[in-house]
Structures are given as structure tokens and as C-alpha cells.
Amino acid sequence: MSQRTASTDGTSTTDVAYEDMPLGGFHLRVALASTGGVFSDGFGLGIIGISLGLASSGLGLDPLWLGLLGGASLAGLFLGALLTGPFADRHGRRPVFAYNMLLLASLSALQYFVRSAPELLVLRLAIGFLLGTDYVVSKALLTEFTPRRVRGRILSVLSVAWAGGYTSAYFVGYALSSGAPDAWRTMLLVSAVPCILILPLRLTMPESPLWLADHGRAGRAAAVVLAKFGPRVLPPVPVPPSADGRGRWRQLASAEWRRRTIVACTFFTCQVIPYFAVGTFVGRVLEALHVSSAHAGGLVYNVALLCGALLGLVVVDRLPRRTFLVGSFVVTALAMLALTVIAEPPPLLTIVLFATIASVLSAASNLVYVYLPELFPTDLRASGIGLAIAASRIGSAASTFLLPLVVADFGVRVALGSCVVVLALGAIVCFAWAPETKHARLAAGTATP
């Protein structure tokens, strides 16, 4: 969408709509501020698993405490994502986006000084809460600043950034594991560094013009657009204030948005259940399938995850969102079904099928950063993202807990068959209700331009 205007010298110029402007330096700055935060999130979650092994003796951690501390961040993340969505939709993205990295850095640094397991547990819960806030606002703010032509590719970088942070934590932890009794403290302290590095970009970030226009602040929205993108970019069209007095969650459950809410929660949950369950215990599953070199198979699986994330970055804007979404569920369900029904699959076929599952799931995980924000209008975007994230955390925690028990009590094929059912459910729900959003204008809150 563009508008023809006349310049002072009589020549004509073209004003570009806010969502149709070309990619510029400020967009990359917003992307860096968002991906830096997501990198910090992945690093903070990854470093705890490495450090707890060294902290066991110093803090007197038994298996119960190890489990509590390992899962504390996920519990906090659940609450942070769930509660931040309505707050960010009501009060804006910037209040959380600007300052949560400062709080996260402070809490990460305090881990260095803990003297007991309960102290560390409280800090990990609070850290998880802040990670949950960032999962919501980073997606929402970057979505609302990015031109729709490149929205998929830019948002997909968040997926790569999270994986990069999580992987970097492993290498940093290994480098710092000198054998000193307090090396784990340094590991946890270092998790504050990426938060501090990205903080200046966060503090100088303006509010989303789409959110401002949606909340009756068209003047401020126009001022942000003028300051950051120049006079040739038209600000978002103001949206009349909603007369709906219901809370955000009630609106998400209303007839107007119910299907999109179900699609968001189902898609994310059905994707992460096999992703985390099989990924966490891939070695054990491969051993149960009689693959002699389970370690090598696990290495192939994890390499496939990384390759899949990069593949998703390449194809996310080349395929319709709906096709990518439904197709990923169908392909992974069929591969998982083959592992379930073939009585004695050759080890090479088993590894190939697992690599297919890993790469396709990882590629489709880019849609978590792209498709979720596109499903909801500006006034419900953060709430919808937060609710879907919270639902997915329940699914990932439950599946990670249950998979080894199911394998032990009922066998690996029952566990894999359960994953087939989950993937098939995702395919059915998305085929029935998932809208196409690739060319959606966010300000309109609809699935079509």
C-alpha cells in the first residue's frame, strides 16, 4: 500500500505504508535487541544443567534438589509468559522489553553468592519468570516493527539465537569447569554478561507504533515512525478504542478468537512434546531400538536439529505458513509411525528417520517465532503468545517426565506411538482451523491482507 504525494519542487514521491517499508538499519537494531535477549534466555537455561553437576557437593544437592533446581526456571517461565501477555497488551511492550534484561543480569549475578539450595531455587524461579517475560515481548515487539515482506526471515533468527545461546552455554561451562570447587558459581555469574551487553539497545528502544496506534496514541505513533523511518513512511492507521471490557484471556476464548487460540496452543504444544521428549532421551530411545552406536545416533540427531533450524530460516518466507505448519506435522508423524510399526528397522534407517524428525521439527520451530504473533491482533498479541508458551511448557515438562517411565513400563514403541498421536492431533487441528497469515497486515488483525 502506498500513497502518491507531491513534493515542494513539483515532483511526485511515494509514501510507503508502515508495514511495507524497505528493511533498514533501525529494523536491524530492533532485531539485534530482540535476538540478543533470546540468546541470553537460551544461555541462562543451558548453563544451569552444567553448573548443577559441580554445585552438588558444595550445596549438598540430592536428586530431589537437582530436579527442583533443574525445573525451577521452566516453572518460572510458565508464570512469566502467562502473566506478561495481558500486561504487555494493556501497558505496552517497552516497559518489559527495556528493563527485564537489567533485572535478569542482576539476578544472574546474585547466583554467585548463594549459600544454600533454597536460595538458588528462589533465584532460579525469578530468573525463569523473567525469561518468560522476554519470550513474550521479544516476539511481539520485533513482529510489530518488522516489514511484512521479510517478517518470516527476521523472526526466524530468534530461533537460531536461542539455539546459539543454549549451545554456547555448554562450551562456556566446559571451559570454566577447571575443577575448582566454586567453578559453578562463575558459570552462573557469566550468564549475566550477555544480558548486560544487550541492555543499552533495550533501554533506547521506543514503544511499538502499532501498539500506540491501537491504544489511541496516534500522535506518539507518528512521532516514532518519523524519528526512526523518516517522512516518507506512513504511520499505522489509528484503531478506534475497543469497547470490549473483557479481560484478554476471556477475549482469547471468545467466539471471534477461540479457534486461533486453540491453534496457537495446540500447534506449539504438539510440536514441543516430541521435540523435547525424544531430544532429551534420544540416546535411550535409540538403545531401545537396538542401535548399537546410540552416541553416534544422538550426535546425528542434534546436528539435524541445528541444520533444521537453518533450513527453516531459509524456507519460512518461501512457503505459505499453513502449508509449512501442517506439512511439518504430517512428515514427522509419518516418520515416527514408521519407527513405531517396523518390527526390526535397520540401524541406518532408524537414524535417518530420527534425523528427519529432528530436522523437520526444528525447521518448523521457526513458526513459533513467526506464526504465533501473526495469529492475533495487536491488542491481544502478547496475551495470545503468552498463553501458547504457557501451554507448551506444560506439554514439554510432562512429556520429558513421562517418556522414560513409558519406555520402562510399556516399551519404546508405545512411547513413539504416543508421539505419533500427538503429531497427528497437531496436523488435524491445524488443517481444520489454522489460517494463512503470510501476507497478513498486523494492524488489521485478520488473516488476509
ROSE-656065 format. One record per residue: residue in three letters; x, y, z of N, C-alpha, C, O in turn. Coordinates in steps of 0.02 Angstrom, whole numbers, plus 50000, padded with zeros to 5 digits. Example, Ala and Ser with C-alpha at 12.3 -4.5 7.8 and 13.67 -1.06 7.14 Angstrom:
ALA506604971650390506154977550390506604983550390507124983450423;SER506424988850354506844994750357506455000250394506705005750402;
***
This chain:
MET500434994050000500005000050000500445006150000500915006650040;SER500305010849956500695017049953500225022649933499665021549911;GLN500475028749941500075034649925500505039649888501065041149908;ARG500235042249832500585047049791500525053949822499965056149837;THR501085057449831501075064349857501525068649815501935066049777;ALA501435075149821501845079849782502355083049828502195085149883;SER502965083549805503485086749843503475094249829503105096549786;THR503875098149865503875105449858504125107749789503945113149768;ASP504515103849755504775105949690504345103549633504525104149574;GLY503755100749649503285098649596503365091449575502925088949540;THR503895087949596503965080949578503545076749625503365078849680;SER503385070749603502975066349645503405061349681503915059049655;THR503205059849740503555054849780503045049749803502445050749797;THR503285044349830502835039049853502925038049928503475036549951;ASP502385038849964502385037250035502245029850043501785027150011;VAL502625026650086502565019350094502205017850159502325021050210;ALA501745013050157501395010950218501895008050268502405005150249;TYR501735008750331502175006650385502414999450377503004998050386;GLU501964994850362502154987750358502474985950291502724980350283;ASP502484990650243502764989150177503424992650164503684992350108;MET503694996150214504334999650203504904994750192504874989050213;PRO505434997050159506024992750150506384991650215506344995650261;LEU506744986050219507134984550279507704989550286508064990950238;GLY507774992350346508284997450357508694996150419508604991050453;GLY509145000750434509594999950490509244999450557509454995550600;PHE508705003250567508355002950631508024996150640508004993550696;HIS507764993250586507474986450592508004981550617507864977250659;LEU508604982150591509144977550612509324978750685509514974150721;ARG509274985050706509414986550777508894983350823509064980650875;VAL508254983650802507734980350841507854972850842507774969550893;ALA508044970150784508174962950780508744960950826508724955750858;LEU509264965050828509834963550872509634963850945509834959650985;ALA509234968850963509004969451032508584963451052508624961151109;SER508174961051006507744955251021508134948751022508064944751069;THR508544947650970508924941450968509434941051023509584935651048;GLY509724946851043510194946751099509864944451163510154940851203;GLY509234946651174508864944451232508714937051229508774933451279;VAL508504934551171508354927451163508984923251171508954917851199;PHE509554925751146510194922251157510324921751232510534916451257;SER510204927151269510304927151342509834922051375510024918651423;ASP509224921551349508744916751376509004909551368509014905651415;GLY509224907951307509494901251294510104899751336510184894251361;PHE510544904751344511144903851384510964902551457511254898151489;GLY510494906451483510294905751553509994898951568510094896251622;LEU509604896251520509314889651530509834884151521509814879051555;GLY510304885151475510794879951461511324879251515511574873751528;ILE511504884751548512064884551595511894880951659512344878451693;ILE511254880651678511074877751742511204870251744511424867651795;GLY511084866851688511194859651687511924857851697512084852851729;ILE512374861951670513094860651676513334862351746513724858551776;SER513104867951774513354870251838513104866051896513454865451947;LEU512504863251891512224859451947512644853351963512704851352021;GLY512944850251911513364844451924513954846151969514144842152012;LEU514234852151961514794854252002514564857052070514944856952118;ALA513944859552072513694862552135513434857452184513284859152241;SER513354851252163513034846252205513364845452273513034845352324;SER514024844852273514374843852336514374850152379514264849852439;GLY514484855852348514524862152386513864864152418513854866952473;LEU513314862652384512654864452411512284858552441511724859352466;GLY512594852652439512274846752467511634844852430511114843752462;LEU511674844452364511074843152324510964835652315511384832152289;ASP510374833352338510184826452324509774826352260509644831652231;PRO509574820452236509194820252173508564824552172508394827352120;LEU508224825052229507624829152232507794836452218507454839852179;TRP508314838952251508514845852241508764847152170508634852352141;LEU509114842252143509344842952073508744843752026508754847851980;GLY508224839652038507634840151996507274846752006507044849851957;LEU507214849052068506874855352082507244861252050506934865652020;LEU507904861352058508294866852030508314866651954508294871851921;GLY508344860651926508344860051853507684862251822507684865051767;GLY507124861051857506474862851830506214869551852505694871751828;ALA506564872951899506324879251926506244884551872505744888251872;SER506724884951828506684890151776506084889051730505774893851708;LEU505924882651716505354881251673504704883151708504244885651676;ALA504664881851774504074883851811503994891451812503454894051801;GLY504544894951824504524902151822504354904851754503984909751747;LEU504614901551702504484903651633503734903051618503454907451584;PHE503424897751641502704896851632502314902751659501894905651625;LEU502464904751721502114910351752502284916951718501844921151707;GLY502914917951701503124924151669502774925251602502534930651588;ALA502744919951561502414920551496501664921651504501364925751469;LEU501354918051551500634918451560500414925351584499904928051561;LEU500784928251631500584934551661500814940651622500504945951625;THR501364939951584501624945751547501194947551488501144953451470;GLY500874942551456500474944051397499954949351408499964954451373;PRO499494948451455498984953751467499294960351488499044965651469;PHE499834960251528500164966451548500434970251487500324976251480;ALA500774966651443501074969851384500544972251335500654977251300;ASP499974968851332499434971151288499094977351317498844981451279;ARG499074977951382498734983551414499194989551422498974995251412;HIS499834988451439500274993951457500854995051407501254999651415;GLY500894990951356501414991851306501974986751311502054983351362;ARG502364986151256502914981351254503544984151287503924980451318;ARG503644990651281504274993551302504424992951377504994991451395;PRO503934993951422504104993551494504434986951513504894986951555;VAL504224981451483504534974951497505174974151456505684972051482;PHE505134975751392505694974651346506314978651368506884976151362;ALA506214984651393506784988951410507154986751472507764987451476;TYR506784984151521507094983251587507174975951610507504974751660;ASN506874971151574506934964351601507644961551596507834957351637;MET508034963951548508734961651544509144964351603509604960951626;LEU508984970351627509324973151685509184968851747509634967251785;LEU508554967151757508374962851814508664955951806508894952951855;LEU508664953251745508924946651733509684946451747509934941651777;ALA510034951651726510754951951740510884952251816511344949051841;SER510474956051852510574956751924510454950151960510844948152003;LEU509914946651942509764940251974510284934951955510474930851996;SER510514935151893511034930451871511674931451911512004926551930;ALA511854937651923512454939151962512374936952035512864934752065;LEU511774937552063511654935652133511764928152143511894925952200;GLN511704924152090511814916952097512514915352123512624910152154;TYR512984919752109513674918652130513734918352206514194915152232;PHE513274921552241513344922352313512894917652354512884918152415;VAL512534913152321512074908852359512464904152405513034902252390;ARG512154902452461512474898052510512054891852524512264887552563;SER511474891352494511044885552506510614884152445510524888452402;ALA510364878052443509924876052387509284880252385509084882252330;PRO508944881552442508344885752438508474892652409508054895252372;GLU509044895752425509204902352397509264901852321508994906152285;LEU509604896752297509684895952225509004894452193508874896752137;LEU508574890652226507914889152199507504895452189507194896252137;VAL507504899952238507134906152232507394910252173507004913052135;LEU508054910652166508344914452111508174911252043508034914851995;ARG508184904652039508034901351976507294902251957507134902951898;LEU506854902252006506154903651992506064910751964505704911751915;ALA506394915651996506344922551974506664923451905506394927151863;ILE507224920151893507554920551828507094917551774507024920451720;GLY506784911851789506324908851742505734913451726505514913851669;PHE505484916951778504944921651767505144927051717504764928751672;LEU505754929751725505994935051679506114932251609505994935751560;LEU506344926051605506414922951539505734922451505505684923651444;GLY505214920751543504544920451515504304927151490503974927551438;THR504474932551526504274939151502504604940851436504304943851392;ASP505234938751429505594940451368505354936251309505344938651252;TYR505164930051322504894925851268504294929351236504194928951175;VAL503894932851276503294936151251503454942651216503274943651158;VAL503794947251251503884953951223504374954151165504294958251120;SER504884949851164505344949851108504984947951043505094951150992;LYS504564942851046504174940850987503704946450965503664948150906;ALA503344949251015502834954250997503154960650969502934963050917;LEU503664963251002503954969550980504304968850912504214973150868;LEU504694963650904505034962750840504534961650783504634964250728;THR504004957950796503484956950745503184963550724503074964750664;GLU503054967950772502694974150757503144979550726502894984550701;PHE503794978650729504254983350696504474980950627504694984950586;THR504434974450613504744971650553504284972250493503694970650498;PRO504544974450435504134974550373503884967650356504254962750363;ARG503264967150334502964960550325503314956550270503284950450270;ARG503634959950222503964956350168504524951850193504654946550164;VAL504864953750247505424949850274505284947550345505744945350380;ARG504654947950366504494946350435504694939250454504974938050508;GLY504554934550409504714927550425505454926450436505654923150484;ARG505864929050390506584927850396506884931350458507304928450492;ILE506654937450472506934941050529506734937650594507144936850639;LEU506104935750600505874932550662506174925550671506264923250727;SER506334922250616506644915650621507334915850652507574910950680;VAL507664921650647508324922450678508274921550754508764919450786;LEU507684922950783507604921850855507694914550873507984912950925;SER507454910150830507534902950842508274900950842508494897150885;VAL508644903650794509354902150789509724905150849510194902150875;ALA509514911250871509844914550927509754910450991510224909851030;TRP509154907851002509034903751062509484897551061509804895951111;ALA509494894151005509914888250999510654889951009511024886151039;GLY510854895750982511544897950990511724899251063512264897551086;GLY511254902451100511384903751171511414897351210511844896551253;TYR510964892751196510954886451233511584882351220511874879451266;THR511804882251157512414878651139513034881951168513484878651192;SER513054888651166513624892251193513714890951267514274890651292;ALA513154890051303513204888651375513584882251387513964881651436;TYR513494877351344513854870951351514604872051345514994869551386;PHE514814875751294515524876751283515834881251336516404880151359;VAL515474886451357515724890851411515784886951476516284887551511;GLY515274882951491515304878851551515894874051550516224873151601;TYR516014870951493516574866351487517234870051497517684867451530;ALA517294876051469517914879851476518034882151548518604882751569;LEU517504883251585517574885751654517604880151706517724881451765;SER517494873951685517494868351732518204866251747518434860951726;SER518564870451784519274869351798519404864451854519974862751868;GLY518874862151886518974857751943518964861452009518934858352062;ALA518984868152008518934872052069518244871052099517754870552062;PRO518184870652165517544869152197517004874252182516404872552184;ASP517194880452169516694885752156516644887652083516394893052066;ALA516874883352038516834884851967516114885751944515974889651898;TRP515654882351977514944882851958514674889951970514234892251935;ARG514954893152021514744900052035514934904651978514544909051957;THR515534903751952515754907851895515324906651834515164911251797;MET515134900351823514704898751766514054902551771513834905651722;LEU513734902451829513104905851838513184913451833512744916951808;LEU513744915951858513874923151854513944925451782513704930751763;VAL514274921351741514394923151670513734923951632513714927451582;SER513194920651655512554921251620512284928351622511824930051585;ALA512574932651666512364939651667512674943751611512424949051593;VAL513224941251582513604945151533513194946851470513154952651452;PRO512884941851436512504943651375511924948351391511744952451348;CYS511634947951451511084952551469511344959751472511014964351449;ILE511944960551502512234967251509512424970051440512334976051427;LEU512694965851397512914968151332512324970751290512404975451251;ILE511754967651297511174969551255510764975151287510324977951255;LEU510904976751351510494981551388510464988451355509914991251351;PRO511024991451331510964998151301510474998551243510115003451236;LEU510454993351202509974993251147509254992951173508804996151145;ARG509154989051226508484988451254508244995051283507664996951273;LEU508674998451319508475004651354508285010251305507895014651323;THR508565010151246508445015451197507905013651146507815017351097;MET507565008151156507065005951107506395009451120506165009551177;PRO506075012251069505425015551078504855010451082504955004451070;GLU504275012851099503685008651100503465006851029503605010450982;SER503135001251022502874999050957502355003950930501855005150963;PRO502465006650870501955011150840501285007750831500765011050838;LEU501285001250816500644997750808500264997650874499654998750875;TRP500614996450929500284996450994500025003451011499465004251035;LEU500435008550998500235015351012499605017250973499135020151001;ALA499605015750908499025017450866498405013650889497845016150884;ASP498505007550913497955003350935497665005751002497115003751020;HIS498035010051037497805012351103497695019851105497775023151156;GLY497495022551048497295029551046497865034551051497745040351069;ARG498475032551036499045037051040499365037950971499955036850961;ALA498945039850924499165040550855499725045650848500175044750806;GLY499705051050887500225056150883500905053350901501395054550867;ARG500935049550955501565046550975501795041350925502395040750911;ALA501325037550897501505032550846501815036050786502325033650759;ALA501515041550764501775045250706502465048150722502895048450678;ALA502565050350784503215053250803503765047950801504325049250779;VAL503605041850825504105036350823504275034650750504855033750734;VAL503765034150708503885032450638504295037850603504755036350565;LEU504145044150616504515049650586505245049650609505705050550569;ALA505355048550674506035048850701506465043050677507055043850665;LYS506165037150670506555031250654506565029450580507035026250556;PHE506055031550542506005029350473505935035150423505975033950362;GLY505845041250446505825046950401505125048750379504645045150394;PRO505055054350343504405057050324504045053150269503445054150259;ARG504395048850233504075045250177503715038950199503425035450157;VAL503735037350264503395031350290502765033550327502795037650373;LEU502195030850306501565032450338501495028750404501625022750407;PRO501285032150457501195028650521500605023850517500185024550473;PRO500555019150564499975014550565499325018450572499295023650604;VAL498805015850540498145018950544497875018150614497865012550640;PRO497655023550646497375022950713496775018250715496365018150668;VAL496725014450768496175009750778495715012450832495965014350885;PRO495055012650820494605015150872494675010850935494745004750930;PRO494665013950994494715010051057494175004851061493605006051044;SER494364998951084493894993451090493404994751148493604996951202;ALA492774993251135492264993951187492194987551228491794987251275;ASP492574982451210492544976051245492884976651312493494977651316;GLY492504976151365492784976951432493054970451461493284970451518;ARG493024965051424493264958651450494014958451453494364962051417;GLY494274954251498494994953251504495264949851442494894946951402;ARG495924950151435496244947351375496104939851367495954937551312;TRP496164936151421496054928951415495334927251396495214922651357;ARG494864931151422494164929951402494054931651329493664928351295;GLN494404936751305494344938351233494654932751191494384931051138;LEU495204929951213495514924551175495064918451172495104914551125;ALA494644917551223494174911851225493514913451192493074909151189;SER493424919651168492794921651137492714918251069493184915551041;ALA492094918551043491954915350978492384918250922492554914750875;GLU492564924650928492944927950875493654925250870493924924550815;TRP493964923850927494674921950927494814914950953495384912750957;ARG494284911250970494374904751002494774899850958495224896450983;ARG494604899650894494954894750851495694896350845496114891850846;ARG495854902750840496564904550834496934903050900497514900950899;THR496594904050956496894902351020497024894851024497564892851046;ILE496554890851004496634883551005497194881550958497614877250975;VAL497224884450898497754882850851498434884650881498904880650876;ALA498504890550911499134892650940499374887950994499944885750994;CYS498924886251041499114881851097499244874751073499724871551095;THR498834872351027498904865451003499534864750961499924860050970;PHE499634869350915500234869050871500874869050912501314864850901;PHE500944873750959501554874350997501644868251043502204865551047;THR501114866051076501164860351122501304853851086501744850051107;CYS500954852651031501064846450993501744846250960502004840950944;GLN502034852050949502714852250921503244850850974503714847050961;VAL503164853751034503704853151084503694846451120504204844251145;ILE503114843051122503094836551158503584831651127504014829151164;PRO503554830051062504064825451035504754828651031505254825251037;TYR504774835251021505424838751015505834837751078506424835751075;PHE505544839151136505914838551199505944831451225506454829351252;ALA505394827651219505394820851245505914816551210506324813351243;VAL505884816351144506364812251107507054815351109507554811751116;GLY507104821951103507754825151104508124824151169508734823151169;THR507774824551225508094823851290508354816751301508874815751331;PHE507984811751276508164804851289508314801051225508184795051220;VAL508584804551175508704801351110509164795351116509054790351082;GLY509684795851158510134790151166509784784051193509894778451169;ARG509364785051244509004779451274508504776451224508424770351221;VAL508164780651186507694778151136508044774251082507804768951062;LEU508614776651059508994773051007509244766351034509244761350997;GLU509464766151096509674759751126509094754851128509174748951115;ALA508494757351146507914753051149507724750351080507414745051074;LEU507904754051028507784751850960508364747750932508394746350872;HIS508824745950976509394741550959509884744650910510174741250869;VAL509974751250916510504754550879511134754050921511164756750976;SER511644750650896512244749150936512624755450955512874755951011;SER512674760150908513034766350923512534771950936512434776350895;ALA512224771750997511724776751014512044783651019511714788751006;HIS512684783951040513014790351045513074793750977512944799650970;ALA513284789750927513344792550859512654794550833512594799650799;GLY512144790550848511474792250826511234798650859510904802750826;GLY511384799550923511204805750957511554811750928511264817150924;LEU512194810750907512564816250875512234818250810512154824150796;VAL512034813250770511684814650707511024818350721510854823050685;TYR510674816250773510034819450790510134826850806509764831050782;ASN510644828350847510754835350867511014839650810510844845550805;VAL511434836650766511654840350707511054841750662511004847150632;ALA510594836950657509994837950617509554843550646509234847250608;LEU509544844150713509164849650743509444856450721509064860950703;LEU510104857150722510414863350702510304864750628510134870350609;CYS510394859650587510294860550515509564862250500509414866250456;GLY509104859150538508394860650528508224867850544507834870950508;ALA508524870550597508404877550615508624882150559508274886950542;LEU509194880750530509444884850474509014883850412508884888650375;LEU508784877750400508344876450344507684880350351507434883150303;GLY507424880350412506804884050424506884891450410506434894750384;LEU507474894150427507624901150414507594902750339507384908150319;VAL507804897850298507834898850226507134898350194506964902250149;VAL506724893550218506104892150183505494895550213504954895350182;VAL505554898550272504954901050306504574906250265503964906450269;ASP504914910350226504574915250185504454912850114504174916550073;ARG504664906850099504564904050032503934899650029503664898649975;LEU503714897150086503124892950089502554896550123502674900750167;PRO501934895050104501374897550144501434894950216501634889250227;ARG501264899250265501324897150335500924890850349501164886250382;ARG500314890550324499874884950337500154878450308500134873250340;THR500424878850247500724872950215501324870550255501394864550267;PHE501754875150276502334873450316502124870050382502414865050402;LEU501614872850414501384870450478501094863450474501314858850508;VAL500584862650431500254856150425500734850950397500754845250420;GLY501134852950347501604848250317502114845550366502294839750363;SER502354849850411502854847650460502564842350507502914837550524;PHE501934843150526501614838150569501524831550531501634826150559;VAL501314831950468501204825850429501854822050418501864815950428;VAL502394825450398503024822150385503304818850448503514813050447;THR503304822550504503584819650566503144814050593503404809250620;ALA502484814650585502044809250608502164802850568502184797350596;LEU502254803550502502384797650460503064794450477503124788350479;ALA503574798650488504234795950506504204792450574504494787050582;MET503854795450622503784792350688503374785950683503514781050718;LEU502864785950640502454779950631502864774250603502794768450623;ALA503304775750556503744770650528504184767550582504274761450583;LEU504454771650627504854768950682504434764650728504694759950759;THR503794766250733503364762550779503154755750752503144750950790;VAL502994755350687502684749250660503184744450629503044738450625;ILE503764746950607504264742350577504574738250633504864740950679;ALA504504731750628504704727250683505444727850699505624728950757;GLU505874726950649506604727150661506924731750610507244729350563;PRO506854738350617507144742950567507904742650570508194742450625;PRO508244742650513508974742850513509214749150550508894754350547;PRO509784748650584510034754550622510094760750579509934766250602;LEU510334760050516510414765850474509734769150459509684775250460;LEU509224765050446508554767750433508284771350496507964776550491;THR508424768450554508194771550617508504778450625508154783250643;ILE509154778850613509494785350621509244790350569509154796250586;VAL509124788150507508874792650455508184795250474508044801150465;LEU507754790850499507084792950519507114797950577506744802850578;PHE507544796650626507624801250682507894807950658507674813250681;ALA508374807750611508644814050585508104817950547508094824050550;THR507674814350511507114817650476506654821050526506454826850516;ILE506474817450579506044820250630506354826550661506024831650669;ALA507004825950678507344831550711507384837650666507234843150688;SER507574836650603507674842350558507014845750542506984851850539;VAL506484841850530505834844850513505534848450573505274853950567;LEU505564845250632505304848650692505684855050707505394860150725;SER506344854850698506754860750711506604866250660506564872050678;ALA506524864350596506354869250546505674872450561505594878550555;ALA505194868250580504524870950595504504874950659504044878950669;SER505004874150702505014878150763505104885550748504954889750790;ASN505344887250688505374894250668504674897450668504614903450678;LEU504164893350657503484895950656503254898350724502804902350730;VAL503574895750777503414898150844503554905650848503184909350881;TYR504084907950815504274914950817503924919150764503884925250769;VAL503674915750712503374919350655502604918950657502264924050653;TYR502354912850661501634911750653501234913850714500694916850707;LEU501484912450774501114914250835500944921750837500364923450848;PRO501434926250827501254933350829500764935450774500374940150784;GLU500784932050717500344933950662499624931650673499174934050638;LEU499504927150720498834924550730498364929450765497754928850759;PHE498654934350801498244938450845498304945850826498814947950799;PRO497784949750841497814957050830498274960250882498464957050931;THR498454966450871498934969750914498714969750986499134968851031;ASP498074970850999497834971451068497824964751105497744964651166;LEU497894959151069497884952551101498524948651087498594942951108;ARG498994951751050499574947951026499994945151083500134939151084;ALA500194949251131500614946851185500244941751228500544936851250;SER499594942851240499204938051280499164931351245499224926051276;GLY499044931451179499004925151142499664921451141499674915351150;ILE500214925051131500874921951132501014919051201501244913351207;GLY500864922851254500994920451322500604914251339500864909751370;LEU499964914051319499554908151333499814902051297499834896551325;ALA500024902851234500294897251195500944894751225501064888751229;ILE501374899351247502004897451279501874893551343502194888451356;ALA501404896051384501244892651446500984885551433501184880851467;ALA500544884751384500284878151367500854873551344500864867651362;SER501314876251305501864872051280502324869851337502594864351334;ARG502424874051388502854872251443502564866351482502924862051506;ILE501894866251489501574860651522501704854251482501874849051510;GLY501624854851416501734848951373502444846451375502564840451379;SER502934851051371503634848951369503844845951436504204840951437;ALA503614848951492503794846251557503484839351568503824834751592;ALA502844838551550502514832151559502824826751515502924821151538;SER502964828351453503244823351407503944821251428504124815351424;THR504354826051450505034824451472505024820051534505444815651542;PHE504534821251577504464817151638504204810251622504434805251651;LEU503714809651576503364803351564503734798651517503684792551524;LEU504114801351468504394796951417504824791351445504714785551426;PRO505314792651490505714787051516505294782051555505454776051555;LEU504754784251589504324779651626503934775251578503864769251590;VAL503674778251524503304774351475503754769251440503544763551430;VAL504354771251423504824766651391504974760851438504994755051416;ALA505084762251503505244757051551504664752251562504764746251568;ASP504044754951566503474750751584503114747651525502854742151531;PHE503114751051468502714748651411503124747451348502864744551300;GLY503744749751347504154748751288504204754951245503784759451248;VAL504734755151204504874761151165504344762351112504224768151093;ARG504034757051086503554758051032502914761351056502594765151020;VAL502724760051118502144763551146502304770951154501884775251140;ALA502914772451177503114779451184503114783051117502864788551111;LEU503404779751066503414782851000502714783350970502544788250937;GLY502304778250984501614778550960501224784350991500804787350958;SER501374785851054501054791551086501254798051051500844802551043;CYS501884798451031502114804450994501774804950927501624810450903;VAL501634799250895501274799250831500574802250841500344806250800;VAL500244800250895499574802850910499594810450920499164814050896;VAL500104812750956500174819950969500284823650904499964828850892;LEU500724821150862500864824450798500254824350752500114829250717;ALA499894818750752499284818250711498754823250736498404826250695;LEU498704824050802498234828950829498414835950806497974839850787;GLY499054837650807499274844150783499094845150710498874850550691;ALA499194839950669499044840450598498294841550587498094845650545;ILE497874837850623497154838250614496884845150634496504848150597;VAL497094847550693496844853950718497074859650671496674864050654;CYS497704859450650497954864750606497654864450537497514869650506;PHE497534858350511497214857750445496504860450448496264863550400;ALA496154859350504495464861450510495394868950522494934872050495;TRP495834871750562495714878550587496274883650574496154889650580;ALA496874881350557497434886150551497334890750491497244888250435;PRO497334897350501497274901950445497944903250412498464901950442;GLU497934905750352498544907950318498694915150340498244919450337;THR499304916450361499474923150387500084926150353500324931450375;LYS500334922950301500974925150273500954932550252501444936050262;HIS500404934750223500364941650198499894945950241499654951150219;ALA499774943750302499304947350345499594954150365500194954750378;ARG499154959050367499334965650395499174965450468498604964450488;LEU499684966350510499594965550582499084970450610498714968750656;ALA499074976350583498614981350609497884979350598497444981550635;ALA497764975250548497074973350533496834967850577496224967250589;GLY497304963650603497104958250646496734952650611496354948950643;THR496834952050546496494946850508497004942550473497604944050473;ALA496774937150443497234932550410497354934250338497744930850305;THR497044939350313497144941350243497364948550239497224952450285;PRO497704950550186497924957450178497334962250180497424968350174;
***
